[in-house]
Amino acid sequence: MDISVDITAHILVPKHSKMSMEEANALLEKLNISINQLPKILKSDPAIHNLNAEVGDIILIERNSPTSGKANYYRAVING
């Protein structure tokens, strides 16, 4: 009996999405940083398993915030 669990459906896991190259380049230009300066997320992270993310992609994480309503966080995908 193989039971698989989709952790992305859990209430405590924020929404993760892969940014397009155009969106990623615009973000890096807006923040005036390189991709190496972003926080990292492992390619093997269960939260991005269904996104088919590759090393070098940027992941947008949308978290609910009690003070600002919604807060966006960005992570660069690395091997792992």
C-alpha positions as CSV (number, residue, x, y, z in Angstrom):
1,M,0.0,0.0,0.0
2,D,1.6,3.2,-1.2
3,I,0.3,6.3,0.5
4,S,1.7,9.6,-0.8
5,V,1.0,12.8,1.0
6,D,0.9,16.2,-0.7
7,I,2.5,18.5,1.9
8,T,1.7,21.6,-0.2
9,A,-2.0,21.2,0.7
10,H,-1.2,21.6,4.4
11,I,-2.5,24.8,6.0
12,L,1.0,25.7,7.4
13,V,2.8,25.4,4.1
14,P,2.8,28.8,2.2
15,K,2.2,29.0,-1.5
16,H,5.4,28.3,-3.5
17,S,5.6,29.2,-7.2
18,K,8.5,29.2,-9.8
19,M,9.1,32.7,-11.3
20,S,9.6,33.0,-15.0
21,M,13.0,34.2,-16.3
22,E,11.5,37.6,-17.1
23,E,10.1,38.0,-13.6
24,A,13.3,36.8,-12.0
25,N,15.5,39.2,-14.0
26,A,13.1,42.1,-13.2
27,L,13.3,41.2,-9.5
28,L,17.1,41.0,-9.4
29,E,17.3,44.3,-11.3
30,K,14.8,46.0,-9.0
31,L,16.6,44.8,-5.9
32,N,20.0,45.5,-7.5
33,I,21.4,42.1,-6.4
34,S,22.6,38.9,-8.0
35,I,20.9,35.5,-7.7
36,N,23.8,34.4,-5.3
37,Q,22.7,37.0,-2.8
38,L,19.2,35.5,-2.4
39,P,18.5,33.0,0.4
40,K,18.6,29.4,-0.8
41,I,16.2,26.5,-1.1
42,L,17.2,23.0,-1.9
43,K,16.0,21.4,-5.1
44,S,15.0,18.4,-3.0
45,D,12.7,20.5,-0.8
46,P,9.3,18.8,-0.6
47,A,7.5,22.2,-0.9
48,I,8.8,22.7,-4.5
49,H,8.8,19.1,-5.6
50,N,5.8,19.6,-8.0
51,L,7.2,22.8,-9.5
52,N,9.9,21.0,-11.6
53,A,12.4,23.6,-10.4
54,E,15.9,23.5,-11.6
55,V,19.1,24.9,-10.1
56,G,19.2,28.6,-10.7
57,D,15.4,29.1,-10.7
58,I,13.9,31.6,-8.2
59,I,11.0,30.5,-6.1
60,L,8.4,33.0,-4.9
61,I,6.9,32.2,-1.4
62,E,3.7,33.9,-0.5
63,R,3.2,34.0,3.3
64,N,0.2,35.4,5.2
65,S,1.4,38.1,7.6
66,P,-0.7,39.4,10.5
67,T,0.8,42.9,10.1
68,S,1.1,43.4,6.3
69,G,-1.6,40.9,5.1
70,K,0.7,39.1,2.6
71,A,4.5,39.0,2.4
72,N,6.6,37.7,-0.5
73,Y,9.9,35.9,0.0
74,Y,12.3,34.8,-2.7
75,R,14.6,31.8,-2.7
76,A,17.2,30.6,-5.2
77,V,17.2,26.9,-6.0
78,I,20.4,25.0,-5.3
79,N,21.4,21.4,-5.5
80,G,20.5,19.2,-2.5
